[in-house]
Structures are given as structure tokens and as C-alpha cells.
Amino acid sequence: MEPRRSPERPEPTWPDQGLGRHPSNVVELLQPGSFVKLRNQPSDLPPFQLIQCRGGRCWVRQQSWGQLVQWEVAHRQLTAAA
């Protein structure tokens, strides 16, 4: 039988509770201006330039597309280009 906790002393929680247990929950820190690749991106397709990330979504572009053409993708689909 587990000890009972009083309402004044709730069960402690830790900042990393539930995070990092599954690699799919971890997203890579990507900086605007850096080059990224899509997971499972064909090797003959050049890396994308990262414009910005916000709310789990990122905007990328190919250099040959010009400044005004962008593609929105999920952050978890991207990885830093080596």
C-alpha cells in the first residue's frame, strides 16, 4: 500500500518527467539560416535553408526557389544537414 499524500504536499514533479524517454519526443534545435534536410530526403536533393520555426512548424526554402517561395513542414521532419 502506498503512503497517502496530503493536499498541502502534492507529489513532486520534475521538469523532464515524460520527456526524453522516447526519441520521437525530442526535436533538434535548428537555427534560422542553417541548412536542414527532410527525414528520408533523397540524396540528390540539396539541403533546404531554414527560414524560421514557430509552434512545431518550420518554413524552409531551396536557394534556387528565390526569396518569396517557402515550404511549411513539421519541425519533427527536419534534421540538421551535415
Helices and strands as residue ranges (DSSP letters): G 23-25, E 35-38, E 48-54, E 57-61, G 63-65, E 71-74, G 75-77, E 78-80
